[in-house]
């Protein structure tokens, strides 16, 4: 909220309403424990038992007496290396005068505290009658500590403090939880947990990743919601939750108002009274009130969270690894056990865990135990699915979420049902053996209803295949119709078929985490039109599922949808942006799998020719040359003045490459150099592509350039102003390889391509008036 300037008098800082004196980015106190752990006593003299702050840190820079005195960086081994600015000079550290710093900031802080307490009371008075229960959220960090102390002074003593114990918390957080309760004796403190341990769920769901964050719903939000329902004895209790969310913590949160309805859960109002507080104000409050501090902060952790979180920085993981080796090894062991990857040595495994790799998983492809995707066949009035056997009772209960279900026939191996889906009657036939089912047939006379129910039936199957009663769906049910107390049960009278229990991706978080389809199943000004989002593999899968209903999909955020449509159009996956009409190229993914190397080669050549961003990148980099993101930014700055446009464009570029087989396949088109989640650089590598991918590339060139013939020499040029980019440039192909591919294609498919590389000729000719891109795709699909 406020800027600050260093205060040499107190060895701390002073808040200021002025600007320009210092950038008010995240700062934190540095204690003796952290300096000892980094062996900083080689360069600084300080009392090892001192409890007051000795320095202040901003990201990886350390400040003492208003001057930068040291930096920290992560080594290749995953350790933190502490380097003083002046290693020849040993500095004696005088602790921060906490009392003096608090006193010099009291005027601003007193006003901020008074305003925040007033706002807490206003929120309570406005929303208490609209809600069944009010509570204060607690996570064990500095934010929730300050929030609790402020709320305690304002809210009724009956308002409970609820801690969602993820079973992955730092040991210091459990210690902090036990200690802090003693300061608020009369207020109720409640700890809630999931019905399984975190280690059990890591094995069941597969380790979480940056794109598969099932752990937050299963271990954090769901236990709290279900507890509040039991406490209020209301099936769908509406809650007012005071939470320690701050705008400084993320770009997304910076757009929040301080009160939000349905941000995390449809039946919860989030009150965020410290939303505008900065870290500097939080610590001033903690010091002024002499609140206890989670020991993790004293040891150098900038944030308090889970032991092994896929969203943690390299620095965070490095510190946790050194502080709690036994605790973190339990989760590392699950990763090693569940992933199908082989490690050459213990060092190789440690690098994979502590320097990134494990948290990049996109699906179940890299797991030993996967959930195969159901296969689908459909015609104008029937849908048929084959899948791994599931319990009949499980499948029929989930079918109830779609509409009224009534049994019409049953034998040992066959069950028939009539489903009233909205206004249409569907005949559901289930085939299997005994209590297990492995085939579902759905007959619908209404073509429109068939189209809609196809997606929902797949969700039902995904739920039946993946359900382990994690109860996350139960927490979304607005009527209490869905329960898991004695196995899954859907009360047909209470269920309103709102499909909120279908909200997770593909209908079930566990299925989505372990799913496996397998191999059978421009001008430069346009570079910022992707809204910072890159094309993701799962978006293509969603397009295949939704087709022309993609604009109304709930699988993507509202801002992602127009970005995805832009990428789809440029990748030639859709022909009409307004109606979102998929092209035949999407069928390659449906046939070969959405992680198919061939599919992404076709997508890449399409993007290189149609996306100004991808075309610019290819034309401004060399094959087998690592180009840092900073260097790309400098190149782009020659053509684009806006920092924000360049930043957004490069974020879209790196996102597309790292979140798709373009960069993450075994034989990628572009290699990604990362440090944690951050992309440091990109390197295009030579890629041998299939002959039909070459043919597709040539017909694409003919389409964008409105030409029928090309020479090898002109195809070797990487020119952004050129109407086309050839596969030689796009894939870094060898010229002789391309010549060989073209000669082979012309002998097999003479109606598609002719070429001559003798007597000084190097011409390649295609016949776009007779053959089209769709015809080439037909060849790829074996039609």
C-alpha positions in Angstrom: 0.0 0.0 0.0 2.8 2.4 0.9 6.3 3.0 -0.6 9.2 3.0 1.8 12.6 4.3 2.3 15.5 2.8 4.2 15.9 4.3 7.7 19.6 4.4 8.7 18.7 5.6 12.2 16.8 2.3 13.0 18.5 0.0 10.5 14.9 -0.6 9.2 12.6 1.2 6.9 10.1 4.1 7.0 6.8 4.1 5.2 6.1 7.0 3.0 3.3 8.3 0.9 5.8 9.8 -1.6 6.9 8.0 -4.7 10.3 7.5 -6.4 12.4 7.1 -3.3 12.3 3.3 -3.3 10.3 0.7 -5.2 7.8 -0.8 -2.8 8.3 -4.4 -3.9 8.1 -7.4 -1.5 10.6 -7.1 1.3 11.2 -9.3 4.3 13.2 -9.3 7.5 16.4 -11.4 7.6 17.1 -13.1 10.9 20.2 -14.7 12.4 18.9 -18.2 11.7 18.9 -17.6 7.9 22.4 -16.0 7.9 23.8 -19.0 9.8 22.2 -21.5 7.4 23.9 -19.7 4.5 27.2 -19.5 6.3 27.0 -15.7 6.1 29.0 -15.4 9.3 32.1 -15.8 7.1 31.5 -12.2 5.9 29.3 -10.6 8.6 29.7 -10.5 12.4 26.5 -10.9 14.3 25.0 -12.4 17.5 23.8 -15.9 16.6 21.2 -15.7 19.3 19.7 -12.4 18.2 16.0 -12.5 17.5 15.6 -9.1 15.9 16.0 -8.6 12.1 19.6 -8.1 11.1 19.0 -7.3 7.4 16.2 -7.0 4.9 15.8 -8.9 1.7 14.2 -8.0 -1.6 14.0 -11.1 -3.9 17.6 -12.3 -4.0 19.2 -9.1 -2.8 20.1 -8.4 0.8 20.2 -4.9 2.3 21.9 -3.6 5.4 21.8 0.0 6.6 20.1 1.0 3.3 22.7 -0.5 1.0 22.8 -3.8 -0.9 25.3 -6.0 0.8 24.9 -9.4 -0.7 23.1 -11.6 -3.2 21.9 -15.2 -3.2 21.6 -17.5 -6.2 20.7 -21.2 -6.8 23.6 -23.3 -7.9 23.4 -26.2 -10.4 23.2 -28.6 -7.5 20.2 -26.8 -6.1 21.9 -25.1 -3.2 21.8 -21.5 -2.2 25.1 -19.6 -2.7 25.4 -16.5 -0.6 27.8 -13.9 -2.1 28.6 -10.5 -0.4 29.0 -7.4 -2.5 32.4 -6.8 -0.9 33.8 -10.2 0.2 37.1 -8.6 1.4 35.4 -6.6 4.1 33.9 -8.2 7.2 30.9 -6.1 8.5 29.6 -6.1 12.0 25.8 -6.2 12.0 23.8 -4.1 14.4 20.2 -5.4 14.8 17.3 -3.4 13.7 15.9 -1.1 16.4 12.4 -2.6 16.3 10.8 -0.2 18.8 12.3 2.8 17.1 11.1 1.6 13.6 7.6 0.9 14.9 7.5 4.4 16.6 8.6 6.2 13.4 5.9 4.4 11.4 3.1 4.7 14.0 1.2 7.6 12.4 0.7 5.8 9.1 0.2 2.4 10.7 -2.3 3.6 13.3 -4.4 5.1 10.4 -4.1 1.9 8.3 -5.1 -0.3 11.3 -8.1 1.8 12.2 -9.3 1.8 8.6 -8.9 -2.0 8.3 -10.7 -2.7 11.6 -13.5 -0.5 10.4 -13.7 -2.3 7.1 -13.8 -5.7 8.9 -16.8 -4.5 10.9 -18.5 -3.1 7.8 -18.1 -6.4 6.0 -19.5 -8.3 8.9 -22.5 -6.0 9.4 -23.3 -6.1 5.7 -23.1 -9.8 5.0 -23.7 -11.6 8.4 -27.4 -11.9 7.7 -26.9 -13.2 4.2 -24.7 -16.0 5.5 -25.2 -19.0 7.7 -21.8 -18.9 9.2 -18.7 -16.7 9.5 -15.2 -17.8 10.0 -11.6 -16.6 9.9 -9.3 -18.6 7.6 -5.8 -19.5 8.8 -2.9 -20.9 6.8 0.1 -20.4 9.2 1.7 -17.5 7.4 2.2 -13.8 8.2 -0.9 -12.8 6.3 -3.3 -15.0 8.3 -1.5 -14.1 11.5 -2.2 -10.4 11.0 -5.7 -11.0 9.8 -6.5 -13.1 12.9 -5.3 -10.5 15.3 -7.2 -7.7 13.5 -10.4 -9.8 13.3 -10.1 -10.9 16.9 -10.5 -7.2 18.0 -13.6 -6.7 15.9 -15.6 -9.9 15.3 -17.7 -11.8 17.9 -15.7 -14.2 20.0 -17.9 -17.0 18.6 -16.5 -16.7 15.1 -14.1 -19.7 14.7 -10.7 -19.8 13.2 -10.4 -22.7 10.7 -7.1 -24.2 9.6 -7.3 -26.5 6.6 -4.4 -28.9 7.4 -3.3 -30.2 4.0 -1.1 -32.8 5.7 1.7 -31.3 3.7 2.4 -28.3 6.0 5.9 -27.4 7.2 6.7 -28.7 10.7 7.1 -25.1 11.9 3.5 -24.4 10.8 2.1 -27.1 13.1 4.2 -25.7 15.9 2.9 -22.2 15.1 -0.7 -23.3 15.0 -0.4 -24.8 18.5 1.3 -21.7 19.9 -0.9 -19.0 18.4 -4.1 -20.5 20.0 -2.8 -19.5 23.4 -3.0 -15.8 22.5 -6.8 -16.1 21.8 -8.0 -18.4 24.6 -11.8 -17.9 24.2 -12.0 -18.0 20.4 -12.7 -21.5 18.9 -9.9 -22.9 16.8 -10.6 -25.8 14.4 -8.3 -27.9 12.3 -9.9 -29.8 9.4 -8.3 -32.4 7.1 -9.1 -34.6 4.1 -10.3 -38.2 4.7 -6.9 -39.5 3.4 -3.3 -38.6 4.0 -1.5 -36.5 1.4 0.8 -39.3 0.7 -2.1 -41.7 0.0 -3.7 -39.1 -2.4 -0.4 -38.4 -4.2 -0.3 -42.1 -5.0 -4.0 -42.2 -6.0 -4.1 -39.0 -8.1 -0.4 -39.0 -9.2 1.9 -36.2 -7.9 0.4 -32.7 -8.4 1.9 -30.4 -11.0 1.7 -26.8 -12.0 -1.2 -27.7 -14.4 -2.7 -30.5 -12.2 -3.3 -28.8 -8.9 -5.9 -31.2 -7.5 -4.2 -31.0 -4.1 -5.7 -27.5 -3.3 -9.3 -28.6 -3.8 -8.9 -32.0 -2.1 -6.8 -31.0 0.9 -7.6 -27.3 1.4 -11.0 -26.1 0.3 -13.1 -29.3 0.4 -12.4 -30.2 4.1 -13.3 -26.7 5.2 -16.5 -26.5 3.2 -17.7 -29.9 4.4 -16.9 -29.0 8.0 -18.9 -25.8 7.8 -21.9 -27.7 6.4 -21.8 -30.1 9.4 -21.4 -27.2 11.8 -24.3 -25.3 10.5 -26.4 -28.4 9.7 -27.3 -26.9 6.4 -26.7 -28.9 3.2 -25.3 -26.0 1.3 -24.3 -23.4 4.0 -23.5 -19.9 2.7 -20.4 -18.7 4.4 -18.6 -15.4 5.0 -14.9 -16.2 5.1 -12.2 -13.7 6.3 -9.1 -14.6 4.3 -5.6 -13.2 4.3 -5.4 -12.6 0.5 -3.2 -9.7 -0.6 -2.9 -8.0 -4.0 0.9 -8.1 -3.9 0.9 -11.8 -4.1 -0.2 -12.2 -7.8 -1.4 -10.3 -10.8 -4.7 -12.1 -10.6 -5.3 -11.1 -7.0 -4.4 -7.5 -7.8 -7.6 -7.2 -9.7 -9.8 -8.3 -6.8 -12.1 -6.1 -4.8 -11.8 -6.6 -1.1 -15.0 -8.5 -1.0 -15.7 -11.3 -3.5 -18.7 -13.5 -4.0 -18.0 -17.0 -5.4 -14.3 -16.4 -6.0 -13.3 -19.9 -4.8 -16.6 -21.6 -4.0 -20.0 -20.7 -5.2 -21.5 -20.4 -1.7 -18.7 -18.4 -0.1 -18.2 -14.7 0.2 -14.5 -13.9 0.7 -13.8 -10.9 2.9 -10.2 -9.7 2.2 -9.6 -6.7 4.5 -5.8 -6.7 4.2 -5.9 -7.0 0.4 -4.1 -3.6 0.0 -1.5 -4.2 2.7 2.1 -4.7 1.6 4.6 -7.0 3.3 6.3 -4.0 4.9 3.1 -3.1 6.7 2.5 -6.7 7.7 5.8 -7.0 9.5 5.4 -3.6 11.1 2.1 -4.8 12.6 3.7 -8.1 13.7 6.5 -6.3 15.5 4.3 -3.6 17.0 1.9 -6.2 18.5 4.8 -8.6 19.4 3.0 -11.4 17.5 4.8 -14.7 17.3 6.4 -15.5 13.9 6.4 -18.8 12.1 10.0 -20.1 12.4 10.1 -20.7 8.7 10.4 -17.0 8.1 13.4 -16.8 10.5 15.1 -19.5 8.5 14.7 -17.7 5.2 11.5 -18.8 3.6 9.7 -15.9 2.0 6.4 -17.7 2.0 4.8 -20.4 4.2 3.1 -23.2 2.3 3.4 -26.9 1.6 6.5 -29.0 1.9 6.8 -29.9 -1.8 4.5 -27.6 -3.8 4.7 -27.6 -7.6 4.3 -23.8 -7.6 7.3 -23.2 -5.2 10.4 -21.3 -6.4 13.8 -23.1 -6.6 14.9 -21.0 -3.6 11.9 -22.1 -1.6 12.4 -25.8 -2.4 16.2 -25.5 -1.7 15.6 -24.1 1.8 12.9 -26.6 2.7 15.1 -29.5 1.4 17.8 -28.4 3.8 15.5 -27.7 6.8 13.2 -30.7 6.6 15.0 -33.5 4.6 13.1 -36.4 6.2 9.7 -34.8 5.6 10.3 -33.8 2.0 11.8 -37.2 1.2 8.5 -39.0 1.8 6.8 -37.0 -1.0 9.9 -37.4 -3.2 9.6 -41.1 -2.8 6.0 -41.1 -4.0 7.1 -39.2 -7.1 9.8 -41.7 -7.8 7.4 -44.6 -7.3 4.6 -43.2 -9.4 6.4 -41.9 -12.4 7.5 -44.2 -15.2 10.7 -42.3 -15.7 14.0 -44.2 -15.0 16.8 -42.3 -13.2 20.4 -42.9 -13.9 21.6 -42.1 -10.4 20.5 -40.6 -7.1 22.0 -37.3 -8.3 19.8 -37.5 -11.4 16.7 -38.0 -9.3 17.6 -35.2 -6.9 18.0 -32.8 -9.8 14.7 -33.9 -11.2 13.0 -33.2 -7.8 14.8 -30.1 -6.6 15.6 -28.3 -9.8 12.3 -28.9 -11.6 10.9 -31.6 -13.9 8.4 -33.4 -11.7 6.0 -30.5 -11.5 5.7 -30.1 -15.3 3.4 -33.1 -15.8 0.3 -32.4 -18.0 -1.6 -35.7 -17.8 -1.1 -39.4 -16.9 1.3 -40.1 -19.8 4.4 -40.1 -17.5 2.8 -42.2 -14.7 3.2 -46.0 -14.2 -0.5 -46.4 -13.5 -2.9 -44.5 -15.8 -6.6 -44.3 -16.5 -7.2 -45.1 -20.2 -9.6 -42.8 -21.9 -13.0 -44.3 -23.0 -13.3 -44.9 -26.7 -16.3 -43.2 -28.4 -18.3 -44.0 -31.5 -21.3 -42.0 -32.6 -23.8 -41.6 -35.4 -26.9 -39.4 -35.8 -28.8 -41.0 -33.0 -26.5 -43.2 -31.0 -23.4 -42.9 -28.8 -21.3 -45.9 -27.8 -18.5 -46.0 -25.3 -16.1 -48.8 -24.3 -14.0 -48.4 -21.1 -12.3 -50.1 -18.3 -14.7 -52.0 -16.1 -16.4 -49.8 -13.4 -19.0 -50.7 -10.8 -22.5 -50.6 -12.0 -23.7 -48.7 -8.9 -21.0 -46.1 -9.4 -22.0 -45.4 -13.0 -25.7 -45.3 -12.4 -25.3 -42.9 -9.5 -23.3 -40.5 -11.6 -25.9 -40.8 -14.4 -28.5 -39.4 -12.0 -26.7 -36.1 -12.1 -27.8 -35.7 -15.7 -31.5 -36.3 -15.2 -34.2 -38.6 -13.9 -33.0 -42.2 -14.3 -35.3 -45.2 -14.3 -34.4 -48.9 -14.7 -36.4 -50.6 -17.5 -34.6 -54.0 -17.8 -31.9 -56.0 -16.2 -30.1 -59.3 -16.6 -26.8 -60.7 -15.3 -24.8 -58.9 -18.0 -27.1 -56.2 -19.2 -29.0 -53.3 -17.7 -31.3 -50.8 -19.4 -32.4 -47.4 -18.2 -34.5 -44.5 -19.4 -32.9 -41.1 -18.8 -34.9 -37.9 -18.9 -32.2 -35.5 -20.1 -33.7 -32.0 -20.0 -36.7 -32.4 -22.3 -35.4 -35.5 -24.2 -35.7 -39.2 -23.3 -32.5 -41.2 -23.7 -32.2 -45.0 -23.7 -29.1 -46.0 -21.8 -27.9 -49.6 -22.2 -25.1 -50.9 -19.9 -23.2 -54.1 -20.7 -20.7 -55.9 -18.5 -20.2 -58.8 -16.2 -21.9 -59.1 -12.8 -21.5 -55.9 -10.8 -19.0 -54.4 -13.4 -19.8 -52.5 -16.6 -17.5 -51.8 -19.5 -19.8 -50.6 -22.3 -22.4 -47.9 -22.5 -24.8 -47.3 -25.4 -27.0 -44.2 -25.6 -29.9 -43.8 -28.0 -31.3 -40.3 -28.5 -33.7 -39.2 -31.2 -33.0 -35.5 -30.8 -29.7 -34.6 -32.6 -29.3 -31.4 -30.5 -29.7 -33.4 -27.3 -27.2 -36.0 -28.6 -24.6 -33.3 -29.2 -24.9 -31.9 -25.7 -25.2 -35.2 -23.8 -22.1 -36.6 -25.5 -19.8 -34.4 -23.5 -21.7 -35.0 -20.3 -21.7 -38.8 -20.7 -17.9 -38.7 -21.1 -17.8 -36.7 -17.8 -19.9 -39.4 -16.2 -17.6 -42.1 -17.4 -14.5 -40.1 -16.3 -16.1 -39.8 -12.8 -16.9 -43.5 -12.7 -13.3 -44.4 -13.8 -11.6 -41.9 -11.5 -13.8 -41.6 -8.4 -12.1 -42.4 -5.1 -14.6 -40.4 -2.9 -12.3 -37.4 -2.4 -15.5 -35.4 -1.8 -14.5 -32.4 -3.9 -17.6 -32.8 -6.0 -19.7 -33.1 -2.8 -18.5 -29.7 -1.7 -19.8 -28.2 -5.0 -23.3 -29.6 -4.7 -25.7 -26.8 -3.8 -28.5 -29.0 -2.5 -26.8 -31.7 -0.5 -28.0 -34.3 -3.1 -24.5 -35.8 -3.5 -22.9 -37.6 -0.5 -20.1 -40.1 0.1 -20.6 -41.1 3.7 -21.4 -44.8 2.7 -20.2 -44.8 -0.8 -21.4 -42.5 -3.5 -25.1 -41.6 -3.4 -27.1 -39.1 -5.5 -30.5 -38.3 -4.1 -32.7 -38.1 -7.2 -35.2 -35.9 -5.4 -32.7 -33.3 -4.2 -30.5 -33.3 -7.3 -31.4 -30.3 -9.6 -29.0 -31.4 -12.4 -27.1 -28.2 -12.2 -23.9 -30.2 -13.2 -21.7 -28.2 -10.7 -20.3 -31.6 -9.7 -19.0 -31.9 -13.3 -17.0 -28.7 -12.9 -13.5 -30.2 -12.6 -11.6 -30.6 -15.9 -13.0 -33.6 -17.8 -15.5 -34.1 -14.9 -13.1 -35.6 -12.4 -9.8 -34.2 -11.0 -8.3 -37.7 -10.5 -9.3 -38.8 -14.0 -7.8 -35.6 -15.5 -4.6 -36.1 -13.5 -4.2 -39.7 -14.6 -5.8 -39.7 -18.0 -4.1 -41.3 -20.9 -5.5 -41.4 -24.4 -2.5 -43.3 -25.8 -1.3 -43.6 -29.3 -4.6 -45.1 -30.4 -7.0 -42.9 -29.1 1.1 -10.6 -39.7 2.3 -8.0 -39.1 4.5 -7.5 -36.0 1.8 -5.4 -34.3 -0.3 -8.6 -34.0 2.1 -10.3 -31.5 0.2 -9.1 -28.4 -3.3 -10.5 -29.3 -3.0 -13.6 -27.2 -3.5 -11.9 -23.8 -0.3 -13.4 -22.5 -1.6 -17.0 -22.9 0.2 -19.6 -24.9 -1.4 -22.5 -26.8 -1.8 -25.5 -24.6 -2.1 -29.1 -25.6 -5.2 -29.5 -23.3 -6.9 -26.7 -25.1 -6.8 -28.7 -28.4 -8.4 -31.6 -26.5 -11.1 -29.3 -25.1 -11.8 -28.0 -28.7 -12.2 -31.6 -29.8 -14.7 -32.2 -27.0 -16.6 -29.0 -27.4 -16.4 -28.4 -31.1 -18.5 -25.4 -32.0 -19.7 -25.1 -28.4 -16.1 -24.1 -27.4 -17.0 -20.4 -26.8 -19.3 -21.4 -23.9 -17.0 -24.0 -22.4 -16.5 -24.0 -18.6 -13.1 -25.7 -18.9 -11.2 -22.5 -19.6 -11.3 -19.1 -18.0 -13.3 -16.3 -19.8 -10.1 -14.5 -20.8 -8.5 -17.7 -22.1 -11.3 -18.5 -24.6 -10.6 -15.6 -27.1 -6.9 -16.3 -26.8 -7.4 -20.0 -27.5 -9.6 -19.2 -30.5 -6.9 -16.9 -31.9 -4.3 -19.7 -31.6 -6.7 -22.3 -33.1 -7.3 -20.1 -36.1 -3.6 -19.5 -36.7 -2.9 -23.2 -36.2 -5.5 -24.1 -38.8 -7.5 -26.0 -36.2 -10.6 -23.9 -36.9 -11.8 -22.3 -40.1 -14.2 -19.8 -38.6 -13.4 -17.8 -35.5 -16.9 -16.6 -35.0 -18.6 -20.0 -35.2 -15.5 -21.9 -34.1 -15.8 -24.5 -36.9 -13.1 -27.2 -36.4 -11.1 -28.2 -39.5 -10.0 -31.7 -40.5 -6.7 -31.1 -38.8 -8.4 -31.7 -35.5 -9.2 -35.2 -36.6 -5.4 -35.9 -36.7 -5.4 -35.4 -32.9 -8.5 -37.5 -32.5 -7.0 -40.3 -34.4 -3.3 -40.2 -33.4 -3.7 -38.6 -30.0 -3.5 -34.9 -29.0 0.2 -35.3 -28.0 1.0 -36.8 -31.4 4.3 -35.6 -32.8 2.8 -35.4 -36.3 -0.1 -33.3 -35.2 2.2 -30.8 -33.5 4.5 -30.6 -36.5 1.4 -29.7 -38.6 0.4 -27.1 -35.9 3.9 -25.7 -35.8 4.2 -25.1 -39.6 0.7 -23.6 -39.5 1.7 -21.2 -36.7 5.0 -20.3 -38.3 3.0 -19.2 -41.4 0.0 -17.6 -39.7 1.0 -16.4 -36.2 3.0 -13.2 -36.3 4.5 -14.0 -33.0 5.8 -17.5 -33.9 6.9 -16.3 -37.4 8.9 -13.5 -35.7 10.5 -15.9 -33.4 11.6 -18.3 -36.1 12.8 -15.5 -38.4 14.9 -13.9 -35.6 16.7 -17.0 -34.2 19.1 -19.5 -35.5 18.8 -23.3 -35.3 20.9 -24.9 -32.5 21.5 -21.5 -30.9 20.2 -20.9 -27.4 18.6 -17.5 -27.2 17.8 -16.1 -23.8 14.4 -14.5 -23.2 16.3 -11.3 -22.3 17.9 -11.5 -25.8 14.6 -12.0 -27.4 13.2 -9.0 -25.6 16.1 -6.9 -26.8 15.5 -8.1 -30.4 11.8 -7.3 -30.1 12.5 -3.9 -28.6 14.0 -2.9 -32.0 10.4 -3.1 -33.4 8.1 -2.7 -30.4 8.5 0.1 -28.0 6.0 -1.0 -25.4 7.5 -3.0 -22.5 4.1 -4.5 -21.6 3.4 -5.6 -25.2 6.8 -7.3 -25.4 6.4 -8.9 -22.0 3.0 -10.3 -22.9 4.1 -11.5 -26.3 7.1 -13.4 -24.9 5.0 -14.9 -22.2 2.6 -16.2 -24.9 5.6 -17.5 -26.9 7.3 -19.3 -24.0 3.9 -20.6 -22.7 3.1 -22.1 -26.1 6.4 -23.9 -26.3 6.7 -25.2 -22.8 3.1 -26.2 -22.4 2.8 -28.2 -25.6 4.7 -31.0 -27.4 6.5 -28.2 -29.4 8.8 -27.9 -26.4 8.1 -30.9 -24.1 8.1 -33.8 -26.5 10.9 -36.4 -26.5 12.1 -34.9 -29.8 11.0 -31.3 -29.4 10.9 -28.6 -32.1 12.2 -26.1 -29.6 14.2 -26.9 -26.5 13.3 -25.0 -23.3 15.9 -23.9 -20.7 14.1 -23.4 -17.4 14.9 -22.5 -13.8 11.9 -23.7 -11.9 8.8 -22.4 -13.6 10.7 -19.5 -15.3 11.8 -19.9 -18.9 15.3 -18.6 -19.3 15.9 -19.4 -23.0 14.8 -21.2 -26.1 16.7 -23.2 -28.7 15.3 -24.4 -32.0 16.7 -27.8 -32.9 16.8 -29.7 -36.3 13.7 -31.8 -36.6 13.1 -34.6 -39.1 9.5 -34.7 -40.0 7.4 -37.3 -41.8 6.9 -37.0 -45.6 3.2 -36.2 -45.3 4.1 -33.3 -42.9 6.4 -32.0 -45.6 3.5 -32.3 -48.1 1.2 -30.5 -45.8 3.8 -27.7 -45.3 4.1 -27.3 -49.1 0.4 -27.0 -49.6 0.2 -24.6 -46.7 2.9 -22.4 -48.4 0.9 -22.6 -51.6 -2.2 -21.4 -49.8 -0.7 -18.4 -48.0 1.5 -17.3 -50.9 -1.0 -18.1 -53.7 1.7 -19.9 -55.6 2.1 -23.4 -57.1 5.9 -23.6 -57.4 9.0 -23.0 -55.2 12.7 -23.3 -55.5 14.9 -24.7 -52.8 17.1 -21.6 -52.7 14.2 -19.3 -51.9 12.8 -21.8 -49.4 16.0 -21.5 -47.4 15.4 -17.8 -46.5 13.9 -16.8 -43.1 12.3 -13.5 -43.9 9.5 -12.1 -41.8 8.3 -10.0 -44.8 7.9 -13.2 -46.9 4.3 -14.4 -47.2 5.4 -17.9 -46.3 8.0 -19.8 -44.2 9.2 -23.2 -45.6 9.7 -26.4 -43.6 13.5 -25.9 -44.2 13.3 -22.9 -41.9 10.5 -23.9 -39.6 12.1 -27.3 -38.7 15.8 -26.6 -39.4 15.7 -29.4 -42.0 18.7 -30.3 -44.1 18.2 -29.4 -47.8 19.2 -32.9 -49.0 16.7 -34.4 -46.5 13.9 -32.2 -48.0 14.9 -33.2 -51.5 14.8 -36.8 -50.6 11.4 -36.4 -49.0 10.0 -34.6 -52.0 11.2 -37.2 -54.5 9.6 -39.9 -52.4 6.3 -38.1 -52.2 6.3 -37.4 -56.0 6.7 -41.1 -56.7 4.0 -42.2 -54.3 1.6 -39.3 -54.8 2.3 -37.8 -58.3 -1.1 -36.1 -58.3 0.0 -34.0 -55.3 3.6 -33.1 -56.0 6.2 -32.9 -58.8 9.8 -32.0 -58.4 13.1 -31.8 -60.4 16.6 -31.5 -58.9 18.7 -32.3 -62.0 20.3 -30.3 -64.7 20.5 -27.2 -62.5 16.8 -27.3 -61.6 15.5 -27.2 -58.0 11.8 -26.7 -58.5 9.0 -28.1 -56.3 5.5 -27.9 -57.7 2.1 -28.6 -56.1 -1.4 -28.6 -57.5 -3.6 -26.6 -55.1 -6.4 -26.2 -57.6 -6.9 -30.0 -57.7 -5.8 -30.9 -54.2 -6.3 -29.1 -50.9 -5.0 -29.2 -47.3 -8.0 -31.3 -46.4 -7.0 -33.8 -49.1 -3.5 -34.0 -47.6 -5.0 -34.6 -44.1 -7.1 -37.4 -45.7 -3.8 -39.0 -46.7 -2.5 -38.6 -43.2 -5.6 -40.3 -41.8 -5.4 -43.1 -44.3 -8.6 -42.2 -46.1 
